[in-house]
Amino acid sequence: MAFCGKCGQKVEEGVKFCPACGAPLQVNTAQPANETVQQPTPQPTPQTVQTEGQETTAKATAAADTLGNKLGNLHNTTDSTADFDKADIEQNKVMAILSYFGILVFIPIFAAKGSKFARYHANQGLALFIAMIGWWIVDYILTMLLRSLLWRGLGLWEIYSLCGTVLNLVYIVFTVLAVIGIINALNGKAKELPVIGKYKILK
């Protein structure tokens, strides 16, 4: 029940004017003071989840980079080209190249004794040739042992074949070293071969 603010007459709810005096009635439209406005709840930021496959790929990439760096540093050997006479280099490139063709290394050893450049490459070619002969002997012995142990009707031919393939891969290493030496000689460089270049056989 409401009352008129002007004459005090009782007025029914919802009436806009006083029936006694005709004065307009005030309607309270204020919101309750204790009403609070609900704030939106912040949504959590989704976190990036690294799958197991991504971790494996990342590890494989890191391992490949490490291997690539090691292989790159393998050919980072001593270059003493500045210590050689340019005329000697130009005149004896062919002899230097022959040093890396197996037994032909004896040609520059005996035919170019006076050439410091040819002698340098002959030393490396001779070291490579000796290493290859030594590995051939080791390969032959290991092959005979594997054949006697694994090739006696035991059904282990696959293992024997795999071991033989692994042993033969070493010859690829010798071939790569020979190619590196040929390229260095062709470019007129006196640069040590990886691994075997530090050994001095010829004086």
Backbone as ProteinMPNN parsed JSONL, in Angstrom:
{"seq_chain_A": "MAFCGKCGQKVEEGVKFCPACGAPLQVNTAQPANETVQQPTPQPTPQTVQTEGQETTAKATAAADTLGNKLGNLHNTTDSTADFDKADIEQNKVMAILSYFGILVFIPIFAAKGSKFARYHANQGLALFIAMIGWWIVDYILTMLLRSLLWRGLGLWEIYSLCGTVLNLVYIVFTVLAVIGIINALNGKAKELPVIGKYKILK", "coords_chain_A": {"N_chain_A": [[0.86, -1.195, 0.0], [0.55, 2.22, -0.883], [1.041, 5.772, -0.216], [-0.19, 9.03, -0.895], [1.998, 11.643, -1.54], [1.311, 14.268, -1.311], [-1.368, 14.752, -0.277], [-1.753, 12.654, 1.49], [-3.438, 10.53, 1.073], [-4.474, 7.122, 0.872], [-3.237, 4.955, -1.586], [-3.644, 2.61, -4.216], [-1.36, 0.03, -5.28], [0.591, 0.565, -8.168], [-0.841, 2.695, -9.249], [-0.678, 5.774, -10.895], [-1.492, 8.391, -10.41], [-2.834, 10.374, -7.763], [-6.02, 9.557, -6.487], [-7.48, 11.336, -4.955], [-6.393, 13.972, -4.853], [-5.237, 14.229, -7.288], [-2.553, 14.444, -7.701], [0.576, 13.61, -9.179], [2.097, 10.443, -8.61], [5.183, 9.371, -7.22], [7.384, 6.969, -8.523], [9.577, 4.511, -7.366], [12.442, 3.77, -8.863], [14.985, 2.922, -8.385], [17.836, 0.803, -8.222], [18.545, -1.97, -6.116], [20.922, -1.452, -3.481], [22.697, -3.324, -2.715], [23.104, -4.925, -4.882], [25.241, -6.565, -7.04], [27.474, -6.407, -9.861], [28.218, -8.947, -12.018], [31.371, -9.939, -12.923], [33.055, -10.894, -15.943], [34.561, -14.105, -16.151], [37.997, -14.602, -16.478], [39.46, -16.356, -19.188], [41.627, -19.153, -19.211], [44.868, -19.086, -20.72], [45.591, -21.1, -23.467], [47.991, -23.68, -23.286], [50.866, -24.626, -25.121], [51.31, -27.849, -26.124], [53.853, -30.115, -26.33], [54.267, -32.805, -28.359], [55.203, -36.298, -28.192], [56.287, -37.132, -30.59], [57.229, -34.742, -31.696], [59.239, -34.111, -29.889], [60.999, -36.222, -30.359], [61.695, -35.685, -33.011], [62.982, -33.233, -32.684], [65.207, -34.011, -31.162], [66.461, -35.726, -32.977], [67.107, -33.915, -35.003], [68.908, -32.249, -33.651], [70.94, -34.099, -33.139], [71.725, -34.674, -35.761], [72.69, -32.178, -36.546], [74.865, -31.954, -34.822], [76.445, -34.102, -35.709], [76.924, -33.233, -38.318], [78.465, -30.952, -37.814], [80.72, -32.133, -36.669], [81.67, -33.667, -38.803], [82.216, -31.615, -40.544], [84.282, -30.325, -39.193], [86.148, -32.285, -39.393], [87.555, -32.124, -41.769], [88.864, -29.844, -41.337], [91.775, -29.246, -41.387], [95.39, -28.82, -41.114], [96.715, -26.36, -43.219], [99.311, -25.875, -45.215], [100.061, -24.545, -47.513], [101.208, -22.093, -48.09], [103.868, -22.396, -47.501], [105.119, -23.48, -49.644], [106.712, -23.363, -52.876], [105.35, -21.551, -55.566], [105.893, -22.07, -58.258], [106.905, -24.653, -58.105], [104.619, -25.986, -57.283], [102.879, -25.672, -59.512], [104.312, -27.056, -61.496], [104.365, -29.69, -60.633], [101.873, -30.779, -60.158], [100.628, -32.957, -61.412], [102.191, -35.142, -60.596], [101.671, -35.004, -57.892], [98.959, -35.626, -57.871], [99.006, -38.284, -58.791], [99.837, -39.554, -56.53], [97.738, -40.483, -55.062], [96.65, -42.722, -56.19], [96.773, -45.466, -55.37], [99.13, -47.992, -55.824], [100.509, -46.465, -57.613], [101.674, -44.431, -56.275], [104.357, -44.727, -55.964], [105.531, -43.666, -58.184], [105.702, -40.698, -58.071], [107.304, -40.737, -55.801], [109.803, -41.7, -56.595], [110.272, -40.379, -59.006], [109.97, -37.673, -58.622], [111.699, -36.575, -56.709], [112.946, -34.181, -56.098], [110.943, -32.336, -55.756], [109.241, -30.529, -53.454], [106.528, -30.172, -53.095], [105.322, -32.341, -54.494], [106.441, -34.351, -53.004], [105.261, -33.968, -50.555], [102.556, -34.681, -50.993], [103.004, -37.275, -51.868], [103.844, -38.476, -49.545], [101.478, -38.493, -48.044], [99.876, -40.013, -49.754], [101.28, -42.429, -49.667], [101.0, -43.147, -46.976], [98.245, -43.499, -46.937], [98.018, -45.636, -48.73], [99.43, -47.678, -47.389], [97.809, -47.915, -45.109], [95.488, -48.85, -46.303], [96.322, -51.336, -47.344], [96.916, -52.584, -44.931], [94.369, -52.663, -43.76], [93.121, -54.307, -45.605], [94.327, -56.765, -45.075], [93.444, -57.181, -42.424], [90.698, -57.241, -42.902], [90.503, -59.551, -44.482], [91.294, -61.556, -42.66], [89.312, -61.296, -40.652], [87.06, -61.855, -42.174], [87.486, -64.557, -42.848], [87.355, -65.697, -40.292], [84.709, -65.076, -39.544], [83.365, -66.507, -41.493], [84.016, -69.144, -40.852], [82.807, -69.366, -38.372], [80.115, -68.63, -38.626], [79.048, -69.716, -40.92], [78.209, -72.482, -41.192], [76.063, -74.173, -41.769], [74.308, -73.188, -39.905], [72.299, -71.464, -40.336], [72.925, -68.782, -40.306], [73.648, -67.06, -42.302], [72.748, -64.525, -43.007], [73.707, -62.872, -40.975], [76.452, -63.139, -41.375], [76.659, -62.01, -43.931], [75.86, -59.386, -43.368], [77.912, -58.529, -41.614], [80.064, -58.681, -43.362], [79.375, -56.666, -45.161], [79.55, -54.388, -43.525], [82.291, -54.399, -42.97], [83.288, -53.906, -45.507], [82.528, -51.292, -45.893], [84.517, -49.702, -44.919], [86.349, -49.408, -46.924], [85.199, -47.481, -48.458], [85.743, -45.233, -46.993], [88.507, -44.984, -47.364], [88.48, -44.429, -50.084], [87.165, -41.945, -50.131], [89.037, -40.363, -48.743], [91.158, -40.482, -50.559], [90.023, -39.116, -52.733], [89.722, -36.578, -51.615], [92.419, -35.904, -51.268], [93.251, -35.858, -53.972], [91.744, -33.711, -54.958], [92.793, -31.611, -53.426], [95.458, -31.629, -54.35], [95.027, -31.065, -57.054], [94.047, -28.492, -56.872], [96.284, -27.199, -56.079], [97.004, -27.202, -53.376], [98.568, -27.712, -50.238], [97.485, -29.514, -48.063], [96.669, -31.205, -45.096], [95.43, -34.539, -44.968], [92.455, -35.799, -43.411], [92.903, -37.531, -40.333], [95.08, -39.38, -41.308], [96.894, -37.614, -42.331], [98.687, -36.439, -40.582], [100.784, -38.11, -40.16], [104.159, -38.687, -40.815], [106.025, -40.124, -43.228], [107.806, -40.048, -45.402], [110.765, -38.166, -45.839]], "CA_chain_A": [[0.0, 0.0, 0.0], [1.311, 3.475, -0.973], [0.352, 6.993, 0.214], [0.082, 10.249, -1.7], [2.943, 12.515, -0.869], [0.748, 15.627, -1.186], [-2.532, 14.805, 0.617], [-1.704, 11.552, 2.427], [-4.468, 9.564, 0.74], [-3.986, 5.803, 0.521], [-3.31, 4.723, -3.033], [-3.32, 1.232, -4.6], [-0.09, -0.161, -5.985], [0.529, 0.668, -9.611], [-1.56, 3.907, -9.659], [0.278, 6.845, -11.164], [-2.0, 9.68, -9.926], [-3.646, 10.287, -6.534], [-7.452, 9.728, -6.805], [-8.089, 12.398, -4.145], [-5.944, 15.323, -5.271], [-4.757, 14.184, -8.67], [-1.102, 14.68, -7.797], [1.296, 12.425, -9.677], [2.802, 9.663, -7.595], [6.578, 9.035, -7.586], [7.678, 5.528, -8.536], [10.996, 4.27, -7.054], [13.066, 2.901, -9.887], [16.403, 2.701, -8.041], [18.277, -0.582, -8.066], [19.036, -2.255, -4.767], [22.323, -1.032, -3.301], [23.58, -4.474, -2.513], [23.201, -5.722, -6.109], [26.591, -6.496, -7.618], [27.581, -6.763, -11.266], [29.105, -10.087, -12.18], [32.452, -9.726, -13.887], [33.349, -12.106, -16.72], [35.69, -14.899, -15.673], [39.043, -14.696, -17.514], [39.719, -17.691, -19.688], [43.07, -19.459, -19.187], [45.553, -19.138, -22.015], [45.954, -22.498, -23.778], [49.419, -23.954, -23.321], [51.306, -25.458, -26.237], [51.732, -29.158, -25.661], [54.806, -30.725, -27.265], [54.022, -34.23, -28.433], [56.389, -37.149, -28.157], [56.878, -37.121, -31.92], [57.975, -33.49, -31.869], [60.465, -34.221, -29.099], [61.904, -37.125, -31.075], [62.194, -34.963, -34.19], [63.93, -32.216, -32.22], [66.441, -34.695, -30.769], [67.114, -36.209, -34.195], [67.677, -32.748, -35.685], [70.086, -31.83, -32.892], [71.995, -35.088, -33.372], [72.202, -34.487, -37.134], [73.505, -30.956, -36.565], [76.137, -32.268, -34.153], [77.236, -34.937, -36.62], [77.36, -32.391, -39.434], [79.555, -30.097, -37.34], [81.911, -32.966, -36.49], [82.187, -33.998, -40.136], [82.783, -30.395, -41.105], [85.556, -30.066, -38.529], [87.08, -33.35, -39.726], [88.417, -31.661, -42.86], [89.489, -28.594, -40.93], [93.136, -29.656, -41.067], [96.444, -27.831, -41.339], [96.981, -25.979, -44.604], [100.655, -25.275, -45.273], [100.329, -24.197, -48.912], [102.055, -20.891, -48.148], [105.273, -22.77, -47.321], [105.608, -24.112, -50.877], [106.974, -22.481, -54.006], [104.251, -21.603, -56.533], [106.374, -22.716, -59.481], [106.984, -26.086, -57.809], [103.241, -26.494, -57.247], [102.337, -25.747, -60.864], [105.041, -28.031, -62.306], [104.284, -31.06, -60.1], [100.506, -31.151, -59.794], [100.33, -34.307, -61.906], [102.854, -36.078, -59.688], [100.942, -34.977, -56.617], [97.695, -36.339, -58.069], [99.302, -39.713, -58.89], [100.123, -40.083, -55.198], [96.523, -41.023, -54.438], [96.149, -43.831, -57.009], [97.284, -46.744, -54.897], [100.533, -48.326, -56.021], [101.146, -45.427, -58.441], [102.336, -43.473, -55.393], [105.81, -44.883, -56.08], [106.013, -42.842, -59.298], [106.245, -39.428, -57.566], [108.339, -40.953, -54.787], [111.108, -41.864, -57.244], [110.442, -39.505, -60.168], [109.901, -36.256, -58.239], [112.367, -36.444, -55.415], [113.333, -32.798, -55.834], [109.768, -31.486, -55.587], [108.712, -30.524, -52.096], [105.069, -30.296, -53.176], [105.019, -33.727, -54.857], [106.874, -35.177, -51.872], [104.239, -33.795, -49.501], [101.398, -35.505, -51.337], [103.449, -38.66, -51.921], [103.848, -38.964, -48.163], [100.097, -38.784, -47.661], [99.427, -41.13, -50.569], [101.912, -43.643, -49.169], [100.335, -43.476, -45.711], [96.915, -44.014, -47.281], [98.204, -46.945, -49.372], [99.805, -48.63, -46.325], [96.61, -48.136, -44.289], [94.546, -49.658, -47.077], [96.854, -52.695, -47.364], [96.737, -53.12, -43.584], [92.956, -52.99, -43.561], [92.807, -55.46, -46.454], [94.751, -57.954, -44.331], [92.507, -57.349, -41.307], [89.407, -57.631, -43.484], [90.607, -60.948, -44.921], [91.308, -62.417, -41.465], [87.99, -61.253, -40.023], [86.11, -62.544, -43.054], [87.685, -65.994, -42.677], [86.84, -66.079, -38.975], [83.245, -65.033, -39.586], [82.881, -67.594, -42.348], [84.152, -70.409, -40.134], [81.93, -69.386, -37.205], [78.703, -68.394, -38.909], [78.605, -70.312, -42.183], [78.341, -73.934, -41.063], [74.73, -74.744, -41.717], [73.597, -72.708, -38.729], [71.273, -70.499, -40.733], [73.376, -67.446, -39.917], [74.225, -66.416, -43.47], [72.383, -63.108, -43.004], [74.641, -62.175, -40.081], [77.74, -63.114, -42.071], [76.56, -61.046, -45.026], [75.823, -58.042, -42.77], [79.257, -58.205, -41.127], [80.893, -58.428, -44.535], [79.022, -55.348, -45.703], [80.108, -53.372, -42.621], [83.74, -54.368, -43.176], [83.56, -53.303, -46.818], [82.272, -49.854, -45.851], [85.766, -49.001, -44.6], [87.012, -49.074, -48.192], [84.625, -46.21, -48.915], [86.489, -44.185, -46.286], [89.783, -44.815, -48.082], [88.183, -43.77, -51.366], [86.871, -40.534, -49.849], [90.308, -39.701, -48.415], [91.913, -40.344, -51.805], [89.39, -38.054, -53.525], [90.084, -35.307, -50.973], [93.816, -35.636, -51.61], [93.33, -35.492, -55.394], [91.196, -32.355, -55.101], [93.782, -30.684, -52.87], [96.595, -31.554, -55.268], [94.584, -30.395, -58.274], [93.906, -27.06, -56.554], [97.573, -26.664, -55.668], [97.022, -27.001, -51.929], [99.29, -28.661, -49.396], [96.616, -29.6, -46.89], [96.688, -32.541, -44.509], [94.234, -35.366, -45.012], [91.959, -36.158, -42.067], [93.388, -38.729, -39.634], [96.388, -39.919, -41.701], [97.774, -36.562, -42.84], [99.675, -36.011, -39.585], [101.889, -39.076, -40.084], [105.228, -38.385, -41.752], [106.801, -41.31, -43.605], [108.908, -39.582, -46.251], [111.455, -36.963, -45.375]], "C_chain_A": [[0.888, 1.234, 0.0], [0.436, 4.644, -0.523], [0.754, 8.141, -0.68], [0.985, 11.162, -0.915], [2.396, 13.922, -0.642], [-0.404, 15.707, -0.175], [-2.584, 13.682, 1.618], [-2.74, 10.493, 2.18], [-3.802, 8.226, 0.403], [-4.236, 5.546, -0.959], [-2.92, 3.27, -3.311], [-1.985, 1.189, -5.361], [-0.314, -0.074, -7.498], [-0.205, 1.89, -10.121], [-0.555, 5.036, -9.813], [-0.179, 8.204, -10.646], [-2.891, 9.448, -8.694], [-5.123, 10.48, -6.897], [-8.124, 10.862, -6.036], [-7.718, 13.778, -4.665], [-5.416, 15.356, -6.695], [-3.265, 14.419, -8.834], [-0.414, 13.421, -8.333], [2.081, 11.747, -8.558], [4.201, 9.305, -8.117], [6.794, 7.524, -7.473], [9.186, 5.338, -8.33], [11.587, 3.264, -8.048], [14.534, 2.575, -9.593], [16.698, 1.219, -7.879], [18.744, -0.812, -6.643], [20.532, -1.987, -4.676], [23.273, -2.209, -3.223], [23.712, -5.348, -3.751], [24.565, -5.511, -6.748], [26.547, -6.963, -9.058], [28.611, -7.873, -11.411], [30.115, -9.827, -13.291], [32.719, -11.02, -14.655], [34.604, -12.8, -16.204], [36.74, -15.014, -16.772], [39.315, -16.145, -17.882], [41.225, -17.969, -19.663], [43.643, -19.554, -20.59], [45.972, -20.577, -22.319], [47.461, -22.648, -23.895], [49.73, -24.879, -24.496], [51.867, -26.757, -25.702], [52.629, -29.779, -26.734], [54.624, -32.242, -27.233], [55.329, -34.996, -28.406], [57.082, -37.182, -29.51], [57.704, -35.876, -32.185], [59.281, -33.534, -31.079], [61.482, -35.121, -29.794], [62.521, -36.444, -32.287], [63.241, -33.931, -33.797], [65.265, -32.853, -31.833], [67.205, -35.194, -31.993], [67.775, -35.067, -34.961], [68.942, -32.271, -34.99], [71.251, -32.784, -33.109], [72.586, -34.944, -34.77], [73.085, -33.246, -37.245], [74.87, -31.206, -35.933], [77.042, -33.088, -35.046], [77.763, -34.123, -37.791], [78.523, -31.488, -39.04], [80.848, -30.893, -37.177], [82.531, -33.327, -37.834], [82.816, -32.779, -40.801], [84.141, -30.071, -40.499], [86.599, -31.117, -38.876], [88.056, -32.922, -40.826], [89.069, -30.314, -42.545], [90.903, -28.887, -40.444], [94.134, -28.556, -41.438], [96.681, -27.608, -42.831], [98.31, -25.22, -44.646], [101.046, -24.895, -46.697], [101.289, -23.018, -49.034], [103.533, -21.215, -48.015], [105.901, -23.358, -48.591], [105.758, -23.081, -51.99], [105.87, -22.65, -55.063], [104.668, -22.307, -57.826], [106.454, -24.225, -59.294], [105.587, -26.705, -57.814], [102.693, -26.687, -58.66], [103.015, -26.837, -61.7], [104.801, -29.479, -61.872], [102.886, -31.435, -59.613], [100.171, -32.578, -60.212], [100.948, -35.36, -61.002], [102.126, -36.148, -58.349], [99.636, -35.754, -56.724], [97.913, -37.848, -58.129], [99.525, -40.35, -57.518], [98.93, -40.782, -54.579], [95.873, -42.135, -55.268], [96.833, -45.139, -56.64], [98.768, -46.916, -55.124], [101.264, -47.3, -56.892], [101.831, -44.36, -57.591], [103.853, -43.566, -55.515], [106.379, -44.083, -57.256], [106.51, -41.486, -58.806], [107.324, -39.612, -56.511], [109.724, -41.026, -55.44], [111.344, -40.877, -58.387], [110.423, -38.022, -59.806], [110.515, -36.051, -56.867], [112.685, -35.001, -55.064], [112.16, -31.857, -55.606], [109.23, -31.614, -54.166], [107.199, -30.745, -52.093], [104.664, -31.736, -53.506], [105.372, -34.663, -53.713], [105.836, -35.121, -50.742], [103.042, -34.705, -49.771], [101.768, -36.978, -51.448], [103.474, -39.268, -50.523], [102.434, -39.341, -47.721], [99.538, -39.966, -48.452], [100.007, -42.455, -50.097], [101.275, -44.094, -47.853], [98.951, -44.068, -45.969], [97.017, -45.417, -47.881], [98.541, -48.009, -48.33], [98.592, -48.947, -45.451], [95.616, -49.031, -45.012], [95.005, -51.116, -47.146], [96.654, -53.354, -45.998], [95.285, -53.512, -43.324], [92.54, -54.178, -44.425], [93.178, -56.761, -45.753], [93.79, -58.233, -43.174], [91.153, -57.824, -41.809], [89.412, -59.103, -43.888], [90.547, -61.9, -43.723], [89.933, -62.466, -40.81], [86.952, -61.983, -40.864], [86.241, -64.053, -42.917], [87.139, -66.485, -41.34], [85.316, -66.111, -38.967], [82.685, -66.184, -40.41], [82.942, -68.929, -41.614], [83.186, -70.517, -38.96], [80.447, -69.359, -37.568], [78.175, -69.148, -40.116], [78.831, -71.825, -42.162], [76.961, -74.576, -40.909], [73.916, -74.292, -40.525], [72.503, -71.709, -39.067], [71.627, -69.073, -40.384], [74.024, -66.72, -41.087], [73.919, -64.927, -43.504], [73.338, -62.301, -42.123], [76.018, -62.064, -40.738], [77.742, -62.065, -43.183], [76.561, -59.615, -44.488], [77.201, -57.619, -42.283], [80.201, -57.909, -42.288], [80.632, -57.074, -45.146], [79.618, -54.236, -44.856], [81.618, -53.255, -42.822], [84.093, -53.683, -44.499], [83.322, -51.802, -46.831], [83.548, -49.061, -45.564], [86.496, -48.607, -45.878], [86.449, -47.78, -48.788], [85.352, -45.046, -48.256], [87.822, -43.917, -46.982], [89.565, -44.09, -49.414], [87.921, -42.288, -51.173], [88.15, -39.768, -49.537], [91.149, -39.493, -49.67], [91.344, -39.222, -52.669], [89.733, -36.685, -52.94], [91.516, -34.931, -51.324], [93.979, -35.212, -53.057], [92.835, -34.064, -55.608], [92.176, -31.318, -54.572], [94.973, -30.514, -53.805], [96.224, -30.809, -56.545], [94.45, -28.89, -58.065], [95.206, -26.427, -56.07], [97.671, -26.39, -54.186], [97.821, -28.103, -51.247], [98.547, -28.731, -48.067], [96.563, -31.04, -46.403], [95.349, -33.243, -44.71], [93.743, -35.625, -43.589], [92.574, -37.471, -41.594], [94.819, -39.096, -40.022], [97.368, -38.832, -42.125], [98.871, -36.155, -41.87], [100.879, -36.957, -39.488], [102.896, -38.799, -41.21], [106.063, -39.642, -41.99], [108.024, -40.925, -44.429], [109.508, -38.314, -45.687], [111.774, -36.053, -46.545]], "O_chain_A": [[1.851, 1.315, 0.762], [-0.786, 4.511, -0.457], [1.886, 8.217, -1.159], [0.743, 11.418, 0.264], [2.961, 14.685, 0.141], [-0.432, 16.598, 0.674], [-3.399, 13.739, 2.538], [-2.912, 9.613, 3.023], [-2.752, 8.171, -0.236], [-5.292, 5.871, -1.502], [-1.976, 2.755, -2.713], [-1.559, 2.162, -5.984], [-1.302, -0.588, -8.021], [-0.206, 2.124, -11.329], [0.313, 5.228, -8.962], [0.651, 9.092, -10.456], [-3.606, 8.449, -8.609], [-5.46, 11.466, -7.552], [-9.21, 11.308, -6.409], [-8.574, 14.634, -4.888], [-5.176, 16.434, -7.239], [-2.767, 14.575, -9.949], [-0.786, 12.303, -7.977], [2.648, 12.402, -7.683], [4.378, 8.982, -9.291], [6.438, 6.896, -6.476], [9.986, 5.942, -9.046], [11.256, 2.078, -8.045], [15.237, 2.025, -10.44], [15.834, 0.47, -7.425], [19.296, 0.1, -6.028], [21.298, -2.237, -5.606], [24.446, -2.134, -3.59], [24.354, -6.397, -3.699], [24.981, -4.373, -6.965], [25.719, -7.789, -9.441], [29.751, -7.734, -10.966], [29.758, -9.536, -14.432], [32.622, -12.111, -14.094], [35.59, -12.146, -15.862], [36.433, -15.466, -17.875], [39.39, -17.029, -17.028], [42.015, -17.108, -20.052], [42.992, -20.035, -21.518], [46.643, -21.206, -21.5], [48.126, -21.832, -24.534], [48.962, -25.787, -24.816], [52.806, -26.751, -24.906], [52.225, -29.947, -27.884], [54.809, -32.876, -26.195], [56.41, -34.431, -28.572], [58.309, -37.252, -29.585], [58.754, -35.943, -32.824], [60.31, -33.048, -31.548], [62.676, -34.822, -29.817], [63.711, -36.598, -32.562], [64.253, -33.766, -34.477], [66.328, -32.309, -32.135], [68.431, -35.101, -32.052], [68.868, -35.227, -35.503], [69.927, -31.929, -35.643], [72.399, -32.36, -33.245], [73.796, -35.074, -34.954], [74.098, -33.255, -37.945], [75.895, -30.74, -36.431], [78.242, -32.829, -35.145], [78.907, -34.296, -38.211], [79.45, -31.278, -39.822], [81.932, -30.406, -37.499], [83.752, -33.3, -37.995], [83.809, -32.886, -41.521], [85.044, -29.603, -41.193], [87.794, -30.892, -38.685], [89.227, -33.303, -40.817], [89.741, -29.724, -43.391], [91.197, -28.792, -39.252], [93.773, -27.518, -41.993], [96.827, -28.559, -43.599], [98.416, -24.087, -44.179], [102.226, -24.92, -47.049], [102.086, -22.953, -49.969], [104.375, -20.394, -48.38], [107.085, -23.694, -48.601], [105.044, -22.08, -52.044], [105.507, -23.774, -55.406], [103.884, -23.051, -58.414], [106.118, -24.99, -60.198], [105.401, -27.821, -58.298], [102.117, -27.729, -58.974], [102.36, -27.476, -62.524], [105.013, -30.4, -62.661], [102.735, -32.306, -58.756], [99.519, -33.317, -59.474], [100.306, -36.359, -60.676], [101.989, -37.217, -57.756], [99.245, -36.454, -55.79], [97.113, -38.613, -57.591], [99.409, -41.567, -57.375], [99.091, -41.591, -53.666], [94.7, -42.455, -55.079], [97.396, -45.826, -57.492], [99.574, -46.099, -54.68], [102.495, -47.266, -56.911], [102.499, -43.478, -58.131], [104.562, -42.607, -55.21], [107.586, -43.85, -57.314], [107.653, -41.134, -59.096], [108.173, -38.737, -56.338], [110.695, -40.486, -54.912], [112.492, -40.569, -58.707], [110.828, -37.193, -60.621], [109.919, -35.433, -55.985], [112.696, -34.626, -53.892], [112.369, -30.685, -55.291], [108.815, -32.693, -53.743], [106.658, -31.413, -51.212], [103.765, -32.289, -52.871], [104.681, -35.654, -53.479], [105.581, -36.119, -50.069], [102.576, -35.412, -48.878], [100.943, -37.845, -51.158], [103.157, -40.445, -50.347], [102.226, -40.383, -47.099], [98.825, -40.81, -47.909], [99.326, -43.48, -50.117], [101.04, -45.284, -47.646], [98.538, -45.018, -45.304], [96.199, -46.285, -47.578], [98.003, -49.116, -48.377], [98.367, -50.102, -45.092], [94.973, -49.878, -44.391], [94.19, -52.03, -47.024], [96.275, -54.521, -45.909], [95.009, -54.56, -42.74], [91.693, -54.972, -44.015], [92.439, -57.744, -45.824], [93.372, -59.372, -42.965], [90.535, -58.705, -41.212], [88.436, -59.817, -43.66], [89.85, -62.914, -43.756], [89.445, -63.538, -40.454], [86.068, -62.651, -40.327], [85.235, -64.762, -42.872], [86.536, -67.555, -41.263], [84.706, -67.048, -38.452], [81.655, -66.764, -40.064], [82.034, -69.751, -41.735], [82.785, -71.618, -38.586], [79.625, -69.986, -36.9], [76.962, -69.211, -40.314], [79.546, -72.372, -43.001], [76.738, -75.408, -40.03], [72.934, -74.94, -40.165], [71.853, -71.169, -38.172], [70.742, -68.24, -40.186], [74.87, -65.85, -40.878], [74.739, -64.141, -43.979], [73.731, -61.188, -42.475], [76.667, -61.02, -40.665], [78.712, -61.325, -43.348], [77.185, -58.731, -45.074], [77.618, -56.483, -42.509], [81.033, -57.005, -42.21], [81.558, -56.403, -45.601], [80.133, -53.254, -45.39], [82.162, -52.151, -42.844], [85.088, -52.963, -44.584], [83.857, -51.103, -47.692], [83.648, -47.888, -45.923], [87.186, -47.587, -45.911], [87.136, -47.076, -49.528], [85.556, -44.0, -48.873], [88.215, -42.765, -47.164], [90.367, -43.247, -49.814], [88.395, -41.463, -51.954], [88.332, -38.647, -50.012], [91.781, -38.449, -49.83], [92.1, -38.46, -53.271], [90.002, -35.741, -53.682], [91.799, -33.775, -51.64], [94.757, -34.305, -53.351], [93.443, -33.298, -56.357], [92.372, -30.271, -55.189], [95.443, -29.399, -54.027], [97.014, -30.017, -57.058], [94.709, -28.106, -58.978], [95.227, -25.255, -55.694], [98.347, -25.448, -53.772], [97.756, -29.271, -51.631], [98.929, -28.095, -47.085], [96.43, -31.973, -47.194], [94.286, -32.628, -44.634], [94.548, -35.663, -42.658], [92.739, -38.407, -42.377], [95.695, -39.122, -39.157], [98.561, -39.104, -42.264], [99.882, -35.587, -42.284], [101.867, -36.65, -38.821], [102.535, -38.694, -42.382], [106.717, -40.155, -41.082], [109.13, -41.409, -44.188], [108.8, -37.485, -45.116], [112.356, -34.985, -46.355]]}, "name": "protein", "num_of_chains": 1, "seq": "MAFCGKCGQKVEEGVKFCPACGAPLQVNTAQPANETVQQPTPQPTPQTVQTEGQETTAKATAAADTLGNKLGNLHNTTDSTADFDKADIEQNKVMAILSYFGILVFIPIFAAKGSKFARYHANQGLALFIAMIGWWIVDYILTMLLRSLLWRGLGLWEIYSLCGTVLNLVYIVFTVLAVIGIINALNGKAKELPVIGKYKILK"}
